[in-house]
Amino acid sequence: MRELELRTLRVRRSWLERLRGYDRVYETKVTDGEHVAYGRGASREASEQAALRNWNAKSRDLDTREPE
């Protein structure tokens, strides 16, 4: 299994994030070189947690697919 790479950047807020009162928004990209998952949040930590949640959900989905 490849090592996960996390990259977090500060990004522009969407209108919904402005309504929620977020001062800043971060987006994290998680990749192993083959698969990718993203997460957004009001802090670096929240963004990383969201990305890892999405990564885990995607990996569970990939594990349960039937072979083609």
PLY file of the C-alpha trace (Angstrom):
ply
format ascii 1.0
element vertex 68
property float x
property float y
property float z
element edge 67
property int vertex1
property int vertex2
end_header
0.00 0.00 0.00
1.29 3.44 -0.89
1.85 6.20 1.60
-0.87 8.86 1.81
-0.01 12.42 0.89
-2.01 15.29 2.43
-1.83 18.76 0.92
-3.77 21.63 2.56
-4.33 25.02 0.96
-6.29 28.09 1.94
-9.04 28.69 -0.64
-11.74 31.26 -1.38
-14.95 31.00 0.59
-18.16 30.02 -1.17
-21.33 32.02 -0.54
-22.56 29.26 1.79
-19.35 29.36 3.81
-19.70 33.13 4.08
-23.26 32.70 5.39
-21.97 30.20 7.93
-19.56 32.86 9.15
-16.29 31.19 8.21
-13.43 33.70 8.22
-11.15 31.34 6.32
-11.61 28.08 4.44
-9.06 25.35 3.84
-9.16 22.50 1.35
-7.18 19.29 1.83
-6.35 16.79 -0.88
-5.53 13.21 0.15
-3.93 10.96 -2.44
-2.00 7.75 -2.72
-0.97 8.47 -6.29
-3.94 6.60 -7.74
-7.04 7.68 -5.80
-7.95 11.16 -4.53
-10.30 12.56 -1.87
-10.96 16.17 -0.85
-12.18 17.87 2.30
-13.01 21.47 3.21
-13.24 23.13 6.58
-12.95 26.33 8.59
-9.55 25.25 9.94
-6.66 23.12 8.71
-7.57 20.40 11.19
-11.26 20.36 10.19
-10.28 20.22 6.53
-7.88 17.32 7.09
-10.46 15.41 9.14
-13.09 15.88 6.41
-10.65 14.70 3.73
-9.70 11.62 5.75
-13.40 10.83 6.36
-14.00 11.06 2.60
-10.91 8.94 1.94
-12.10 6.22 4.32
-15.60 6.26 2.81
-14.15 5.98 -0.71
-11.81 3.16 0.25
-14.70 1.23 1.84
-16.70 1.77 -1.35
-13.82 0.47 -3.47
-13.47 -2.59 -1.23
-17.15 -3.53 -1.55
-17.38 -3.26 -5.34
-17.77 -6.45 -7.26
-14.95 -7.33 -9.66
-15.69 -6.49 -13.27
0 1
1 2
2 3
3 4
4 5
5 6
6 7
7 8
8 9
9 10
10 11
11 12
12 13
13 14
14 15
15 16
16 17
17 18
18 19
19 20
20 21
21 22
22 23
23 24
24 25
25 26
26 27
27 28
28 29
29 30
30 31
31 32
32 33
33 34
34 35
35 36
36 37
37 38
38 39
39 40
40 41
41 42
42 43
43 44
44 45
45 46
46 47
47 48
48 49
49 50
50 51
51 52
52 53
53 54
54 55
55 56
56 57
57 58
58 59
59 60
60 61
61 62
62 63
63 64
64 65
65 66
66 67
